[in-house]
Amino acid sequence: MTTTGEGLWSTVTDLPIERSTVVSALRGHVQSALRVLSEDHRYDVLLVVTELVSNVLDHTTGDGRLRVLLSRVGCQVAVEVDDCSAQQPVYGESRLGGHRGRGMVMIDNITHAWGARPRAGGGKTVYALVWCAD
């Protein structure tokens, strides 16, 4: 899946993820950028942003980048998070113990697609697509 560069998507947020990043501040930027969506749809996107950004902060040693894109055709939001790790997201289990690793299960339940693709030069982009059509 490729979202950027196809002309069907408009970037509404493009922000760095650094070790000092405060997730609630990123959520505030995304919420403001997506005022055109209903509160329910914004909430779903914010859950995805929180999980994917938290994964960068919890499971990688470097910085990353958050992009939120809005489809120009239909109502669909793409959340993309770049990081420096080649390790793929883990569905339903975690090396950090039994109380971790459920975030991707939640992402799977509220999105219509998600996955990861390698980045040129190393690392990966994890993406999730949220439909916002009623």
Sine and cosine of phi, psi and omega as CSV:
sin_phi,cos_phi,sin_psi,cos_psi,sin_omega,cos_omega
0.00,0.00,0.76,-0.65,0.07,-1.00
-0.81,-0.59,0.82,-0.58,0.00,-1.00
-0.97,-0.23,-0.70,0.72,-0.08,-1.00
-0.98,0.21,0.52,-0.85,0.10,-1.00
1.00,0.10,0.02,1.00,-0.03,-1.00
-1.00,-0.06,-0.19,0.98,-0.02,-1.00
0.99,0.12,-0.16,0.99,0.02,-1.00
-1.00,-0.02,-0.13,0.99,-0.11,-0.99
-0.85,-0.52,0.59,-0.81,0.08,-1.00
-0.89,-0.45,0.82,-0.57,0.02,-1.00
-0.97,0.26,0.83,-0.56,0.02,-1.00
-0.96,-0.26,-0.35,0.94,0.05,-1.00
-0.51,-0.86,0.71,-0.70,0.06,-1.00
-0.59,-0.81,0.98,-0.21,-0.15,-0.99
-0.75,-0.66,0.55,-0.84,0.09,-1.00
-0.96,0.27,0.47,-0.88,0.15,-0.99
-0.90,-0.43,0.91,-0.41,-0.01,-1.00
-0.88,-0.48,0.24,-0.97,0.00,-1.00
-0.83,0.56,-0.49,0.87,-0.02,-1.00
-1.00,0.00,0.07,1.00,-0.05,-1.00
-0.88,0.48,0.70,-0.71,0.11,-0.99
-0.98,-0.21,0.90,-0.43,-0.11,-0.99
-0.86,0.51,-0.61,0.79,-0.01,-1.00
-0.90,0.44,-0.52,0.85,0.05,-1.00
-0.93,0.37,-0.67,0.74,0.07,-1.00
-0.88,0.47,-0.67,0.74,0.03,-1.00
-0.86,0.51,-0.64,0.76,0.03,-1.00
-0.88,0.48,-0.67,0.74,0.05,-1.00
-0.88,0.47,-0.70,0.71,-0.01,-1.00
-0.91,0.42,-0.69,0.72,0.00,-1.00
-0.86,0.51,-0.69,0.73,0.03,-1.00
-0.91,0.42,-0.64,0.77,-0.04,-1.00
-0.94,0.35,-0.41,0.91,-0.07,-1.00
-0.94,-0.33,0.53,0.85,0.02,-1.00
-0.86,0.51,-0.35,0.94,-0.01,-1.00
-0.95,0.32,-0.27,0.96,0.00,-1.00
-1.00,0.00,0.36,-0.93,0.10,-1.00
-0.92,0.39,0.32,-0.95,-0.01,-1.00
-0.86,0.51,-0.65,0.76,0.01,-1.00
-0.88,0.48,-0.70,0.72,-0.02,-1.00
-0.94,0.35,-0.64,0.77,0.07,-1.00
-0.87,0.50,-0.66,0.75,-0.01,-1.00
-0.87,0.49,-0.69,0.72,0.05,-1.00
-0.86,0.51,-0.72,0.70,0.01,-1.00
-0.89,0.46,-0.66,0.75,0.00,-1.00
-0.90,0.44,-0.59,0.81,0.09,-1.00
-0.88,0.47,-0.69,0.72,0.01,-1.00
-0.90,0.44,-0.72,0.70,0.02,-1.00
-0.85,0.53,-0.74,0.67,-0.02,-1.00
-0.85,0.53,-0.73,0.69,-0.04,-1.00
-0.92,0.40,-0.75,0.66,-0.07,-1.00
-0.93,0.37,-0.63,0.78,0.04,-1.00
-0.93,0.37,-0.67,0.75,0.03,-1.00
-0.87,0.49,-0.59,0.81,0.05,-1.00
-0.88,0.48,-0.65,0.76,0.05,-1.00
-0.88,0.47,-0.73,0.68,-0.05,-1.00
-0.93,0.37,-0.57,0.82,-0.06,-1.00
-1.00,0.07,-0.52,0.85,-0.21,-0.98
-0.88,-0.47,0.02,1.00,0.04,-1.00
-0.79,-0.61,0.25,-0.97,-0.01,-1.00
-0.98,-0.22,-0.16,0.99,-0.06,-1.00
-0.93,-0.38,-0.18,-0.98,0.03,-1.00
-1.00,0.02,0.08,-1.00,0.02,-1.00
-0.51,-0.86,-0.26,-0.97,-0.01,-1.00
-0.52,-0.85,0.67,-0.75,0.05,-1.00
-0.93,-0.37,0.77,-0.64,0.13,-0.99
-0.80,-0.59,0.69,-0.73,0.12,-0.99
-0.85,-0.53,0.80,-0.60,-0.07,-1.00
-0.84,-0.55,0.57,-0.82,0.02,-1.00
-0.91,-0.42,0.76,-0.65,-0.01,-1.00
-0.93,0.36,0.63,-0.78,0.07,-1.00
-1.00,0.06,-0.18,0.98,0.02,-1.00
-0.85,-0.53,0.86,-0.51,-0.09,-1.00
0.95,0.32,-0.14,-0.99,0.01,-1.00
-0.87,-0.50,0.97,-0.23,-0.04,-1.00
-0.56,-0.83,0.64,-0.76,0.04,-1.00
-0.88,-0.48,0.72,-0.69,0.10,-1.00
-0.94,-0.33,0.74,-0.67,0.12,-0.99
-0.93,-0.38,0.82,-0.57,0.01,-1.00
-0.83,-0.56,0.73,-0.68,0.04,-1.00
-0.77,-0.64,0.85,-0.52,0.07,-1.00
-1.00,-0.03,0.58,-0.82,0.16,-0.99
-0.55,-0.84,0.12,-0.99,-0.10,-1.00
-1.00,-0.02,-0.03,1.00,-0.08,-1.00
-1.00,-0.08,0.64,-0.76,0.10,-1.00
-1.00,0.09,-0.19,0.98,-0.01,-1.00
-0.90,0.43,0.77,-0.64,-0.04,-1.00
-0.98,0.18,0.44,-0.90,0.07,-1.00
-0.86,0.51,0.56,-0.83,-0.03,-1.00
-0.96,-0.29,0.79,-0.62,-0.02,-1.00
-1.00,-0.05,0.94,-0.34,0.19,-0.98
0.99,0.12,0.04,1.00,0.06,-1.00
-0.50,-0.87,0.36,-0.93,-0.06,-1.00
-0.60,-0.80,0.55,-0.84,0.11,-0.99
-0.96,0.29,-0.18,0.98,-0.04,-1.00
-1.00,-0.06,0.10,0.99,0.08,-1.00
0.87,-0.49,0.14,-0.99,-0.12,-0.99
-0.93,0.37,-0.29,0.96,-0.01,-1.00
-0.99,-0.11,0.17,0.99,0.00,-1.00
-0.84,-0.54,0.20,-0.98,0.10,-0.99
1.00,-0.02,0.10,1.00,-0.02,-1.00
-1.00,-0.05,-0.09,1.00,-0.04,-1.00
-0.88,0.47,-0.65,0.76,0.00,-1.00
-0.95,0.31,-0.43,0.90,0.12,-0.99
-0.91,0.42,-0.70,0.72,0.04,-1.00
-0.89,0.47,-0.70,0.71,0.03,-1.00
-0.85,0.52,-0.69,0.72,-0.01,-1.00
-0.88,0.48,-0.56,0.83,-0.04,-1.00
-0.98,0.20,-0.45,0.89,-0.06,-1.00
-0.96,-0.29,-0.05,1.00,0.03,-1.00
-0.91,-0.40,0.27,-0.96,0.07,-1.00
-0.99,-0.15,-0.13,0.99,0.10,-0.99
-0.25,-0.97,0.53,-0.85,0.13,-0.99
-0.41,-0.91,0.30,-0.95,0.01,-1.00
0.07,-1.00,-0.19,-0.98,0.02,-1.00
-0.62,-0.78,0.54,-0.84,0.07,-1.00
-0.70,-0.71,0.56,-0.83,0.01,-1.00
-0.93,0.36,0.48,-0.88,0.06,-1.00
-0.97,-0.26,0.59,-0.81,0.10,-0.99
-0.86,0.51,0.75,-0.67,0.00,-1.00
1.00,0.01,0.00,1.00,0.05,-1.00
0.93,-0.36,0.31,-0.95,-0.03,-1.00
0.99,0.12,-0.26,-0.97,-0.05,-1.00
-0.46,-0.89,0.24,-0.97,0.19,-0.98
-0.89,-0.46,0.83,-0.56,0.11,-0.99
-0.98,-0.18,0.74,-0.67,-0.04,-1.00
-0.77,-0.64,0.40,-0.92,0.09,-1.00
-0.55,-0.84,0.64,-0.77,-0.02,-1.00
-0.91,-0.41,0.80,-0.60,-0.01,-1.00
-0.90,-0.44,0.83,-0.56,0.10,-0.99
-0.99,0.17,0.64,-0.76,0.01,-1.00
-0.85,-0.52,0.19,0.98,0.04,-1.00
-0.98,0.20,0.65,-0.76,0.03,-1.00
-0.98,0.18,0.00,0.00,0.00,0.00
